[in-house]
Amino acid sequence: MNNDVIITCALTGSGDSAHKSEFVPVTPQQIADSAVKAAKAGAAIVHVHVRDPKTKNYSKELSLYEETARLIRDSGVDMILNITAGMGADFVPDPENPSVGGPGTDMITPAERIAHIVKIKPEITTLDCGSMNYATTSYIATMDMLRETARGLLEAQVKPEIEVFELGHIWQAKQLMKEGLIEDYPTFQLCMGVPYGAEATQQNMIAMLHALPPNVNWSSFSIGRNQMPWVAQSVLMGGNVRVGLEDNIYLGKGHLATNEELVENAKEIVERMGARILSPKEAREKLKIQAKQYI
């Protein structure tokens, strides 16, 4: 069991949840406000995507990331900023010509995928470590793409949170570590129950834990109704936890949640298990990252 737990709050994500719940933050100000409330509720880390304020759909717009990061940093509330680098990798084969992308395809280069990270320099960013099929698209991240991305993050001095959705992703991450593209004491996020990666079962989680390299920090989450049970599961098995509206919009049947409610509920579960919640300062020490100063 993990007695010193880091809570991450994934604030908004890139799916269609903003069209299903009024509590999913959309504008930079809403995302920043939600980050502050989540941090005050007990989240040491906030995980950030941005959305188009007009359509509520996901966005890669640099100015939105810059404004959101500025608002969070100017809030005066300490939290570890974790900005996604997972956008721009969706491929849907054209029905008439599968060699090219059809409607729904959103592919950019590895350098473009981390351009906002290099500019903003958050303390952490996500590295989705491998290709997979989602419900309607394929996410493309070949080994050479991963090498280029990891090298760019290393040069920018931004710690990757290695997101793994199945066993092969862990294998690829270990290869990047062998090649010196990911530094020692990495951080892994075990992403469970996301169609069509690893199903959210205890057996799958055990297999993924056995596959992790030594000397890692790890966290795990599951989506939908499994979000809160997975908080307990992760802590019992020695990990940290992630909750938030990216992964689940409900707190009980018919109760649309806010991010701070999800964090408060996770905090209560962890503390009732006898563990304690780490502050951002303590989380930085555990993850071996240094707080960044911004002017």
Steps between C-alpha positions, in 0.01 A plus 500: 500500500608855429484713814601828332266566209513756220164600352489615139189675369443474123291810451329485161651255250435492126178298470140615466437530874463880482183442298366269772572694819495870578774443758770402248719811468544640150656847492851568633350687796262213578781246476726709724220556753430128507872429546512732801195336658642151436833598653331644808301176529819293510635448147877548482499472118257645245496345153401749229350480154341806341176542309367739238281741698254524210451132414604343835700246299868424565758738363874513428505881494822624661345826623238305698771293668704811573205685653391202709854443630539870581174511693592191701848632577365842595239353735733494799394141573779243490445205268704295254404585144471198270413597141404238243720425202263238367317700235548475124539124467156382386472309174183377329560329163306648211240240392589543133877526545621354834855625436386855586306642790128550475257705712608500864871480422713748692868424442795733564871438546659409836666843510161666452345281770737644760540856367276637776694300761833642382351851513317476833732255681264347755647281769348185346355401166341178379682261268249253354738215447370316196233459236159351571143483376247724675126459455486689169860590409853364517761685704832496316830515691769288333831430672677763293228752584542414867877540474461845348244603760701370794815670370313829471368474857848415626643810332214714638562358850136403544435173683281257306211325666505179299142405420464129426179337386629143458808285554668587170510865599704413808743303282543803274559728800769267629669509162503881511657477845769263367581754232533779756197691372312471829692576817517286813213499750229535236132554570242265348124537471314171454191588294236231547164435342551729200363331185697311368797484729531296818165416655458621856558174684722423795676230298593745225624753751718240671650400164580863420655558841724195456612641163606840637873569531649541850519833682186655355217705638166395364138601505191343352145588405196344344219675321128531565344322795831331581672830582450494878547124550828543313613758754491232769645240264798717412581592859472139618742389230754771580417779255372853475160599363335708231143627488329779309243586238723379217433144615156513661229767536291340776520465876224248556206422276362814339731730699707704257824576684747785511872439501534608861225258605685214332824600673326533836348156460834346403667670795243358737550148361877526536488638852242245616747235381754645742721673244573871469483742209823663387528873445643633171836557675506142629387368161790678328740333740346159439500542121848656501401819323585855594253782529538748215501871556318721252516874447 
